[in-house]
Amino acid sequence: MDPRATPPAGYDPLFLGTSVPLPRRRGGGATDLVELPSTHFTVLLDRGRRLAAATAVVVDGARLRDLPRSGDWRPDPRVAQQDQAGEELYARNDLDRGHLVRRLDPVWGEPEEAARAEADTFTYPNAAPQASAFNQSKELWLGLEDHVLQAAEAGRRRLAVLTGPVLADDDPLYRGVQLPRLFWKVVAWAAPTPEGERLAAVAHVLDQTPQLGSVDLQAASARAALADEPPPLGPFRTFAVPVADVADLTGLDLGPLAGADVLVVPAGAADAGGARSRWRELRSLADVAVGRWPVP
């Protein structure tokens, strides 16, 4: 039987027992977003940018399967080639194809279902260009992602994970695609309380903005353009941030998630230093505050 005979259901907004809808553009401007449901997750593709504006996946920690990597990256046949950044963006350079929905996050359920989910993560709308240099900060971002999955499995918890790039107007252009410098992730779960369960959420931002002055940045960008190389990207920095800041950065409506944020921000924290004064840079997993994550 053709596994594609029945269309995949995609992200389930009621998976946590309360509604966590797909992100939408604020003000209802969603006509340029293409909804691409896959097994246990959905990609919202911004055709103008040729990249995802957001992805959403549900994770069942009680039914996870550890499958080997099976796929190669390929275009999604449901959208035109010119509407998705494909191999032409990543060929002959050091850009990584960064999974937005992580390869193993949707890999749960019956064997065929899990295998299909793993393969589904390898379509180009689920990829985003990222700096390839594997430094300590990148290890931290990947470590946080592993921590989420391990916590879900150990506690047999259900999670909803929303991820995407910040598609800024001034992102640098390379081979016809603007390369995002910021990425975001929001993790939501049903937290037990004496009265029952309540929705809880945490957010993080990955920043690969080059740490250069404007003159040096212009010179580095000019050299990269002459060599047909990606514009300069900086070392990864990972921040714990308010969920509301992710909504402001992206222009996305994240529904109830800002109200479910468990990050405590001191009153007036943004008054002196702007919104980023509320961000806390993480340098190791030990910097993650106890109780912020869905630990067993």
C-alpha positions, 0 to 999 in steps of 0.5 A, spaced: 500 500 500 502 506 498 503 510 504 501 517 501 495 514 499 492 517 506 494 524 507 498 525 513 494 528 519 500 533 520 500 537 527 495 536 532 493 542 536 489 538 541 495 534 542 496 536 549 489 536 551 488 544 550 488 548 544 495 550 542 494 552 534 499 553 529 502 559 529 499 565 524 501 571 522 499 577 526 493 581 523 491 575 519 496 576 513 497 568 512 495 568 505 503 567 503 504 561 508 503 554 505 501 549 510 504 543 509 502 537 513 507 531 514 507 525 519 506 528 526 508 535 524 506 541 519 511 546 516 508 553 514 512 555 508 513 562 506 513 562 499 516 569 498 522 567 502 522 560 500 523 558 507 519 556 513 516 561 517 514 556 522 514 549 524 510 545 529 511 538 531 507 533 537 512 529 541 509 523 544 515 521 549 511 514 551 512 512 544 518 514 541 522 510 536 530 511 535 531 510 528 537 510 524 538 516 519 534 514 512 533 520 508 537 525 503 534 532 502 529 532 497 524 538 494 517 537 497 512 535 491 506 539 493 510 546 492 513 549 486 521 548 486 521 556 485 518 557 492 522 552 496 530 553 497 533 547 495 540 544 493 542 550 489 542 554 496 547 549 499 551 546 494 559 548 494 559 552 500 559 550 508 552 552 509 548 546 513 541 544 512 539 545 519 532 541 521 527 545 523 523 539 525 528 535 528 529 528 525 527 524 531 522 529 534 516 526 530 519 519 530 513 515 534 508 510 534 507 504 530 513 502 526 511 504 519 508 511 522 515 512 525 519 511 519 514 515 515 515 521 520 523 520 519 523 520 512 518 526 512 523 531 515 528 531 509 524 535 505 527 542 503 521 546 506 523 543 513 531 546 512 534 552 514 541 555 512 545 555 518 553 556 519 556 550 519 562 551 524 561 546 530 563 550 536 561 550 543 555 554 542 552 550 537 553 544 541 549 547 546 543 549 542 543 541 539 544 539 547 538 543 548 534 539 543 536 533 545 534 535 552 527 536 550 527 529 547 530 525 553 526 529 558 519 527 554 522 520 553 524 519 561 517 522 563 513 519 558 510 526 556 507 529 551 510 535 548 508 541 542 515 544 539 514 550 535 521 552 531 523 557 526 527 562 523 526 570 524 525 572 517 527 579 518 527 584 512 535 586 513 537 578 512 543 578 508 542 575 501 545 569 498 543 566 491 537 569 491 535 567 498 535 571 505 539 567 510 536 568 517 540 570 523 536 568 528 532 562 530 527 560 535 524 554 539 518 554 543 516 548 547 510 547 550 507 541 555 501 540 560 504 541 567 501 538 573 498 542 578 494 540 585 488 543 581 490 538 575 494 540 569 496 547 566 499 549 559 506 551 560 512 553 555 519 556 554 522 559 549 529 560 546 533 564 541 539 562 537 543 568 534 548 567 529 549 574 527 556 576 526 560 579 531 563 584 527 563 592 526 559 595 520 566 596 516 568 590 517 562 586 516 561 590 509 568 588 507 567 581 509 560 581 506 563 584 499 569 578 499 564 573 500 560 576 494 566 576 490 567 568 492 560 566 491 560 564 498 555 565 504 555 572 507 559 572 514 555 568 520 557 569 527 558 563 532 552 561 535 549 564 541 543 561 545 538 565 549 533 563 554 527 569 552 520 570 554 515 567 549 512 574 548 519 576 545 519 570 540 512 573 537 514 580 537 521 578 533 517 574 528 510 577 527 507 571 529 501 569 533 503 564 538 496 563 541 496 561 548 503 560 549 506 567 551 501 566 557 503 559 559 511 562 559 514 559 565 520 564 565 520 569 570 522 576 568 523 582 573 519 587 572 521 593 568 527 589 566 526 591 559 526 599 561 533 600 561 536 596 556 531 594 551 527 588 550 534 584 549 535 586 556 530 580 558 534 575 554 539 570 558 545 567 554 546 560 556 553 557 556 552 550 558 546 546 560 547 547 567 545 554 566 537 552 564 533 554 571 531 548 574 523 547 573 523 550 567 523 544 563 518 538 562 523 534 567 520 527 569 
